[in-house]
Amino acid sequence: MEEQKNNLETKKAQANVVKRILDYIILTLLRDKSKHGYELMDEIKKSFQVTIGASSMYPMLAKLEENELVTGTWNIINDHPRKIYSLTAKGEETLTYIRDFLTQLVKVC
């Protein structure tokens, strides 16, 4: 019973961290390949075992686009319009800054 409680607390903590650094995770996932929102959500679930819903993902993508860290282009895939997101040069710079900051943070902790 105690092990299950600890496991649940660990999963909650992990989900909280993923949600807090969702912008960084999205920028990282877009570094090598452009993706649409559901593809990003699927990769986050596979990588971190955390489900990010559309109600969290799309506002974050809109914020990143507004801040010119990503750019979105509408594309028709199988008669279904999807917005494909790509990392901008500013997004790449921001990603490098955040990665360096997190590396320093981990060293201190």
Secondary structure, DSSP 4 states (H G I P E B T S, - for coil): -HHHHHHHHHHHHHHHHHHHTHHHHHHHHHSSS-EEHHHHHHHHHHHHS----HHHHHHHHHHHHHTTSEEEEEEEETTEEEEEEEE-HHHHHHHHHHHHHHHHHHHH-
